Amino acid sequence: MTTVRLPLFPLNSVLFPGLVLPLNIFEERYRAMMRELLKTGEDEPRRFAVVAIRDGREVAPTAPGLPDQTALPERGPAAGFGADPVQAFHRVGCIADAATIREREDGSFEVLATGTTRVRLLSVDASGPFLTAELEELPEDAGEGAGALAEGVLRAFRTYQKRLAGARERSLTAAELPDEPSVVSYLVAAATMLDIPAKQRLLQAPDTATRLAEELKLLRAETAVIRHLPSLPAVELTRAPTSPN
């Protein structure tokens, strides 16, 4: 078992390998994380782990709130995640490589990272200025019939895009879509409008074929729903939203 210890960044979203992740960093715990990552040379990967939040707050409260207006807001690296932070997170996440970390004049950061490798969360350490985690890297096995499933998913995804975006909106062309099954599986998982639990199930699928088979079911179901809701707004399908962190 290959393990690694990395800074941990919990989000209210699921990061997949290959997905671009823009971040707006303003909380002190994550500023400290970025300052630490900047100590790594530019020719080396500046890696941190992203996990989806199961139970907790992406941004810690900064002022007294209901029902007790006199209660002090939580402080520290685990603020908003309870006494045992590991229980607040989904156990499978993704390593992110920060290609760009730009510090602003006010001390906040603009970060652009890309998902690389799936990991399983083993433990969380809240003793420092930011959370760190011990992680097990997860292999990406193809599974049986991944190639044929990827072709079916791409066809279903094109239909889904057309239904969702409408003829007036741009969608990915055939030339822009990949043909490597694992890449297809992650692109579709990231681009499909699903809630966090559904995306998390796709991320932690045991192999590519299982993920693609689940996506085929989801795409067909979502397309059937959209067919009866023609007024749905068009959305950007190929990029994750910027975290307000």
N, C-alpha and C positions, 0 to 999 in steps of 0.2 A: 504494500500500500504506500503510494507516494503522497506525503503530506507537506504542506507549506503553511507558514504563518504570515498573514498579510493584514493590512488595515482593512476594516470592515465598514462598508457604507450601506446602511439599510435604506430602501426606497419603497414608495407606494407604487411600484411597477416592477415588471420582470425583465431582466436583461438577458438577451440571447447572444451566443457567439456570432460575431459578424455585425451586430447591431451597433450603430453609432449612438452614443449617449452624451448629450450636452448637459452640463451641470452649472448652476449658478450658486456658488458657495458663499454663504454669509454667516452661518453659525460658527462659533469659536472652535468647537470640537472638530469640525470639518476643515476649517482654516488651518488648524494645527496639523491635520492629516496632509493637506496639500503642501504645507511648508516642509514637512518631513519627506514627502515624495520628491520635492524639488532638490533635495540633497543627493538624489540619484542622478548620475551623469546622463546627459541627453542621448548618449549612444546605448543606454541600457533601458529596458522596459520599466516604466513607472506603474507598478501594478497595485491594485487594490481589489477587494472582493465586493460584489454587489449581491445583496439578498433582498427578497421581497418581504415586506412587513406583514406578519400574520395578525398581530394584535399589538398596536402601539401607534405612536405618532411620528411621522417623518420629521416634522419640525417641532422642537420642544416649546412648550408655552413660555412666553416671556413676561407675562403679567398675571396678577391674581385673577382667578376665574370663578365661575359658578360651581357649587352653591356658596362657597366661602370666599368672599372678596378679600379677605385678609391672608389667605394661604399664599405662601411664597412659591414661586415657580421652581420646578426642578432644575438642577444644574448638573454638569458633568457629562461624561461620554455616554452614559446609559440613560440619560433623561428621556422620559416618555416611553421607556421599554420595560418598566417593572423591575422587581428585585432580581429576577433571573433572566437577563436579556435573551439568552439562547432560546427560551420558550416563546419569545415574541416574533421570531423569524421563521420563515420557511427554511427547510433544511438543505435544499439544493439551490445553489446560486450560480454566479458566473464571475470569473475573473475579468477585470477591465484593465486595459492598458491606456494610460493617459497620454495621448500624443501631444496635447497642448494644455499647459497650465499657465494661465496669465493672471498675474496679480494686479488688482486695480488700486487706485490711490487710497481708497478707504479701507484697504486690507482684505476685501472680499476677493473671490477668484472666479474666473471664467475658465471652465474646463471642458475639453472635448476628448472623450474616451471611446474605446471600441471594445466590445465583448470578445473574449478569446476562448476560454476553456471553462467547461462546467465543473463545479466543485460541490462537495458535500460538506456542510457545516458540522464540525465535530465539537468545538467549544468556543466560548467567547470570553475575552479578557477585558474587563473594564477598569483596570488599575492605572492606566495611563491617561494622557490627555484626549485620546480618541479610542474607539473600540478596535481591538484586533481579534483575529480568529485563527484557530487551527483548522485547516481545510484539507480534504482529501480530493485530489484531482480525479475526475470521472472520465473513463474512456468513452469514445463514441463508436459503438459497434453498429454495423450496417443492418444486421437482421436479415430475415429472409424476404426476398422480393422487393427490396427497397427501390431498385431502378424502375420497375413497372409502376409501383405506387407513386413514385415521384412524378412520372408522366401524367398519371390520373389527377394528382393534386394540382399540377400546373394548369391543366385544362379547367378544373373546377375553380381554381383561383382566378383565372382570367374571366370566367363567367361571373364570379363573385364581385370582382372589380367593376365590371361593366354595370352590374345591377346597382352597386353601391354608389359609384361616382356619376353614372349617367353619361350619355353620349357627349355632353358639353365639356366634361372634365377629362383631363389627361390621365391615362393609366399606363402601367408598364407595358411595353411592347414585348413581343416574343424574343426579340434580339437582346433585350435587357435582362431577361430572366435566366437564372443559372440552370445547369442540368445535373450538377452533382447532388445526389439525393440528400445528404446531410445539410448542405447549404440551402437547398429548396425547403427542407423541413423547418429550418430556423427562420428563413425569410418569411415564409407564410405564417409561422407562429407569431412573429413580431408584427406583421402587417394586418392580420385579421383583427377585427373589433371584438375582443373577448374580455371578460373580466379577469381579475388577477388569479383566482383559483383555476380557471380554465387554462390560462397561459402557464401557470405553474405546473399543471399536470403535463403539459406538452414539454416543458423544459426538463422535467425529471423522468420522461419516458425512458425505458430501459435500453432502447435502441432506435435507430433512425426509422426502420420499417414500422415499428409500433407508433411512433410519432406521426408519420405520414398517414397511416391508416386512421388514426383519430382525427387528423386534420381533414381528411376526405369526408368523414361523417359530419364534422362541424361546418365545413364549407357548404355542403349540400343543404344542411339544415338552415344555416344563416341565409343562403341565397333564396331559399323558399320563403323565409320570413320577409326579406327585403322586397321580394316580388309583390307582396301585398302592402308594402309601405313605400310607395314611390316618392314621398316627400322627404325622405331622409336626407340630411345635409351631406354634401361631399366632404371627405376628409383626406388629409395627407396620409398615405399608406406606408411610406417607406422610411419614416424617421420617427424615433421616439420623441415624446414631448420633453421639453426642458424641465428638469426638476427645479422647483423653487427653493431648494434646500437652504 
